[in-house]
Amino acid sequence: QGAPTPTTAFLAIGSKAAGFVLLLRVLFTAVPSVTAHWANLLIVISGITILYGNLCAIPQRNLKRLLGYSSIAHAGYLLLGVAALSASGQSALLYYLAGYVFTVMAGFFVITLAMRHLATEDISGLAGLNQRSPLLAATLTIAMISLAGIPPLAGFFGKFLLLKAVIEAAQTTHNHGYYCLAFTALAGVILSLYYYFGVIRAIYWSKDPADLSPIELSAPAKVSIWVCIAGMFWLGLFPNTILNMTNLAAKALGN
């Protein structure tokens, strides 16, 4: 919460991506025979991480803390791909990371720009953002919808692929723990709707916003925002290109 917003964004995106790529390399390239015996442990860790992140995010009013706990929950979703112990799970994890990068970058980009004009980091500070900057309001809304896993954005298809990999693992191994994990992940998605749509509600339906002065955006800022929006829609609507790349990467991990 006390870190500068760009630093918080880097920790939420860069460290997570690097950590999971390293985790895949270690578990499935360095010690695959050991990893094969860790299915139940990975299932438990993934489920606990999803529930902890989502439950702790619900009462948060500070935007950075909310996205921080949301980041923990998404680490749990990413662990679904690890727990599946399959190439499809690894591919789904990498796809989810690609969509997550665009989504979280969009969210933190808006927060960084908006916070310069706000006296507080509380969600209530977003009141009237749709009137001050329709582009920033729409971008943050799309990012929240994608993080919640609603179609047709990248977050929906990423969660779908991860759940599909877990269900396939349950059918292949006859381990009922995978069904419990899938149910936990779905419960996490439902819980997340509350706090993600709380942000959207603050943007569009707050009463008596304190400040309605326009927020001016530079040309590079607008380009960056549109790139993030395009990435979220492209990965959600046309996933085949990235999926082919992630499938190749997953095969390489198994060699």
NORSUL-V570506 format. One record per backbone hydrogen bond with DSSP energy under -1.0 kcal/mol. CO is the residue of the C=O (numbers start at 1). NH is the residue of the N-H. E is the energy in kcal/mol with one decimal. If there is no record, write none. Layout:
co nh e
CO NH E
CO NH E
//
This chain:
co nh e
4 8 -2.3
5 9 -2.5
6 10 -2.2
7 11 -2.3
8 12 -2.1
9 13 -2.0
10 14 -1.2
10 15 -1.4
13 17 -2.5
14 18 -2.5
15 19 -2.4
16 20 -2.4
17 21 -2.1
18 22 -2.3
19 23 -2.3
20 24 -2.4
21 25 -2.1
22 26 -2.6
23 27 -2.8
24 28 -2.3
25 29 -1.3
25 30 -1.6
26 31 -2.2
31 35 -2.2
32 36 -1.6
34 37 -1.6
35 38 -2.2
38 42 -2.6
39 43 -2.3
40 44 -2.2
41 45 -2.5
42 46 -2.4
43 47 -2.4
44 48 -2.5
45 49 -2.3
46 50 -2.2
47 51 -2.2
48 52 -2.9
49 53 -2.3
50 54 -2.0
51 55 -2.7
52 56 -2.3
53 57 -1.3
54 58 -1.2
57 60 -1.1
61 123 -2.3
62 66 -2.6
63 67 -2.5
64 68 -1.8
65 69 -2.6
66 70 -2.3
67 71 -1.9
68 72 -1.3
69 73 -2.1
70 74 -2.3
71 75 -1.6
72 76 -1.6
73 77 -1.8
74 78 -2.4
75 79 -1.7
77 80 -1.2
79 83 -3.2
80 84 -1.7
82 85 -1.4
86 90 -2.0
87 91 -2.5
88 92 -2.4
89 93 -2.2
90 94 -2.1
91 95 -2.3
92 96 -2.7
93 97 -2.2
94 98 -1.8
95 99 -2.1
96 100 -2.6
97 101 -2.1
98 102 -1.3
99 103 -2.1
100 104 -2.9
101 105 -2.1
102 106 -2.0
103 107 -2.2
104 108 -2.8
105 109 -2.2
106 110 -2.1
107 111 -2.1
108 112 -2.7
109 113 -2.1
110 114 -3.1
111 115 -2.7
114 117 -1.9
121 63 -2.5
122 125 -2.0
123 126 -2.2
124 127 -1.6
126 129 -2.4
128 131 -1.2
128 132 -2.0
129 133 -3.0
132 215 -2.0
133 137 -2.3
134 138 -2.5
135 139 -2.4
136 140 -2.4
137 141 -2.0
138 142 -2.5
139 143 -2.3
140 144 -2.3
141 145 -2.3
142 146 -2.4
143 147 -2.6
144 148 -1.9
145 150 -1.8
150 153 -1.3
153 157 -1.3
154 158 -2.3
155 159 -2.1
156 160 -2.4
157 161 -2.3
158 162 -2.0
159 163 -2.7
160 164 -2.4
161 165 -2.2
162 166 -1.9
163 167 -2.5
164 168 -2.3
165 169 -1.9
166 170 -2.1
167 171 -2.1
168 172 -2.2
169 173 -2.7
170 174 -1.7
175 178 -1.6
176 180 -1.7
177 181 -2.1
178 182 -2.4
179 183 -2.3
180 184 -2.3
181 185 -2.4
182 186 -2.2
183 187 -2.3
184 188 -2.3
185 189 -1.9
186 190 -2.0
187 191 -2.4
188 192 -2.3
189 193 -1.1
191 194 -1.0
192 196 -2.4
193 197 -2.1
195 199 -1.1
196 200 -1.5
197 201 -2.4
198 202 -1.8
199 203 -1.7
200 204 -2.1
201 205 -2.6
218 222 -2.1
219 223 -2.3
220 224 -2.5
221 225 -2.3
222 226 -2.5
223 227 -2.1
224 228 -2.0
225 229 -2.4
226 230 -2.7
227 231 -2.3
228 232 -2.1
229 233 -2.1
230 234 -3.0
231 235 -2.3
232 236 -1.2
233 237 -2.8
234 238 -2.8
239 243 -2.7
240 244 -2.6
241 245 -1.5
242 246 -2.7
243 247 -2.6
244 248 -1.8
245 249 -2.1
246 250 -2.4
247 251 -2.1
248 252 -2.0
249 253 -1.6
250 254 -1.2
//
